[in-house]
Amino acid sequence: MHSNFYNAQSHDQIQVSEEVLEYINKRKCDFRICTSCGGPILLPISMKSPKPNDFQVRAGDYTIFISVHQVRYLHSIDMGMVPFFYEQDEGSGSCL
């Protein structure tokens, strides 16, 4: 279903920050970068499911799906893409 694995030969390689890797590993789920009114946003796929044309970037044992509309503009994925209310939820350890 999701066949657009990130191809580093056709795009500059997208870097995932260590903080984002830790954030994803703590929550134990896949995430998606999609468009919001404030720019790209990183959400768990339980909130924003991946689309068939999304690109995929490995993040440890998990996957970050990237909207086709965002992938051409991204060079890195950092904690600035995590919504403020998700940063505050440090104790949950889940995707919800």
Summary of the structure (lengths in Angstrom):
residues: 96
radius of gyration: 12.4
end to end distance: 23.5
largest distance: 38.9
contacts: 249
relative contact order: 0.28
helix: 22%
strand: 29%
